[in-house]
Amino acid sequence: GITRHYKFDIKLQNVTRLCHTKSIVTVNGQFPGPRIVAREGDHLLIKVVNHVQNNISIHWHGIRQIQTGWADGPAYVTQCPIQTSQSYVYNFTIVGQRGTLFWHAHISWLRATIYGPLIILPKRGVPYPFSKPYEEVPIIFGEWWNVDPESVISQALQTGGGPNVSDAYTINGFPGPLYNCSAKDTFKLKVKPGKTYLLRLINAALNDELFFSIANHILTVVEADAVYVKPFETNTLLITPGQTTNVVLKTKPHYPNATFLMTARPYVTGLGTFDNSTVAGILEYESPLHSAASIRNLPLFKPSLPPLNDTSFATNFTNKLRSLASAQFPANVPQKVDRHFFFTIGLGTRPCQQNQTCQGPNGTMFAASINNVSFVQSTTALLQAHFFGQSNGVYAPDFPITPIFPFNYTNNPPNNTMVSNGTKLVVLPFNTSVELVMQDTSILGAESHPLHLHGFNFFVVGQGFGNFDPNKDPSKFNLVDPIERNTVGVPSGGWVAIRFQADNPGVWFMHCHLEIHTSWGLKMAWVVLDGKLPNQKLLPPPADLPKC
Ligand code: C2O
């Protein structure tokens, strides 16, 4: 591979959407941020210079960061944030991965405006396992708030209530024609008849799983989270925050007398309020025979999307995702398990801090937890504490491997909804093979949670509804061609089982990629110890690693 240099200047930029102009934190003044394009095996050096008042940190979502945990990016986990007028060079190699990923800010809610595509092409001369597309197009979903998203989260955390919802969803930064004062801010995909297009779909939104469809067109899913899958056709996709999906769009053989909307709107299972609006972009066939004006006058077809709470669609869709599991791209599913973990995933409450009435349930504050532990962010970087043997007083290695007080997770939530607090981690010897069952709880209502693991891909070996049954369910696990990914939806009112090989030394964050749940504490981290060989050890920190 070659070395590629990028420079990210973090700076303010005035941006107008929905007739509201505001100053947002951006990379290089761009919204969404710049595209990173590299090949498998390449070495990336990305210099991030902070010109704003906010502390900043960038995460390369889905990149394995083999031995280079210092470049992973979550603030106070692998690094202290980059402070005003400081800089940091993210230095890593792309090992054994190709496909669509993305990068985003990993501190507070700055991801709302700081995100962009990270595209990894195969090594030179290595073809895709599907026919070469005529063109490749990133399609990145996000949200737009008319106010500053940083004020949305700080208000939610102060009052203990749910956050204000976004004012629009966006495709490549544009809300599109279904919103007021937005028609000119529409993403347009111009295509030719009889060609194939590879759409690289990325859900960078903070808080919403999304359904996506293009009117009168079939999409073939070929990759998820930068791993090839067995191709299948669908009209509609589900994509959660933190997930990426590549689809092949085959355009109509002849110029059609119509244009087509592509739309996305949320899949919602929780009880809170949400933005139930619809973002649209336009698929337009370019024809030399038609003037721009005549194209504008063509009839416009709209796709129909599943109902907002369509869990059966979600289940059917995720069940279709299978690893390609070919000779060239095998599915290396761990067949034996060294350590079993069972984590409950869900919401909860904590006492009101100001001794007054908070806006959470019954005057409490909303919280979220894993095995009832709501993660307390450290004031220093966990990875540094681990590497220098100074974890004492920073984190405890005693994260509960099963719930301390088991209950009926999906039927009878306990009356006591209070979470406990802690900065607790699980410590794993190098190369431990892990099976983790994540069980959604109905505390404050069942809800689907897209869980993201840093530093690894995992295999989704099983999923189901109700309470996981350790005596029956494992016999149905798929150990042949399960989907391999970095973010998986824990189904609303159900469970999901994953397996991964802990072959990457470092401290690896795991959290719900719904940002409000992360803010409420739905996160934890794994410490993977060094192995014996030199290539099994975490490298020393770079000299410019930011200080807290
Ligand atoms: Cu995409 Cu920890 O995040």
Residues whose N, C-alpha, C, O or C-beta is under 5 A from the ligand:
A	BS01	C2O	H61 G242
